[in-house]
Amino acid sequence: MAHQGQDPQRPGEAGAPPPGGYPPPYQGQPAAGSPPPQGQPGAPPHQAQPGGMAQQGPVQEAGLEPPVANLLSYLFLGLGGLIVFLTQKHREVRFHGAQSLLLGITLAVLYIGLSIIFGILTSLISVSSVGTALAVSGITTIVFLVLVLGAFILQIYMCVQGYQQRHVKLPVIGDLAEKWAGPAPRV
């Protein structure tokens, strides 16, 4: 009668199972007539795990799929681009992350700059004439609406292009994003 942890096919082995209840490590080729190691029949022991479960193969590299990472970088413009740029290793994904970050910074600087300029113009003109101040306020509103609508359309366009993994390079910031992403892979 075999004790717990003892192989019934090898009656000469005696004693309690090794600590933790795991089988002893594999020590070379089995002798002729002895059973194959634990796990899949004939499988080498480095693939066998306790309970006879075989490993599923090499572990995949952690990270997002490139289309999803590209989409997220443009969807959360600026901040999403920064996170994708810093966390992903794929060159094209890093390019889209850098371009999204630079696009977000550019739009923020443009918005703040126009706010300052139109604020100064409105305050200077309001002193001289109320009618002129209202005209400048109307023009300011129209300019900001066009800026916001244009930025939204560009963001949606870049989300679609990024998800389809197309290398769309925006003027000026695209060149800088390519430099940030790293050198082109050698083929």
HELIX and SHEET records of a PDB file:
HELIX    1   1 PRO A   19  GLY A   21  5                                   3    
HELIX    2   2 PRO A   45  GLN A   47  5                                   3    
HELIX    3   3 PRO A   50  GLY A   52  5                                   3    
HELIX    4   4 PRO A   66  LEU A   75  1                                  10    
HELIX    5   5 LEU A   79  THR A   87  1                                   9    
HELIX    6   6 ARG A   91  SER A  128  1                                  38    
HELIX    7   7 VAL A  130  TYR A  163  1                                  34    
HELIX    8   8 ILE A  173  ALA A  181  1                                   9    
END                                                                             
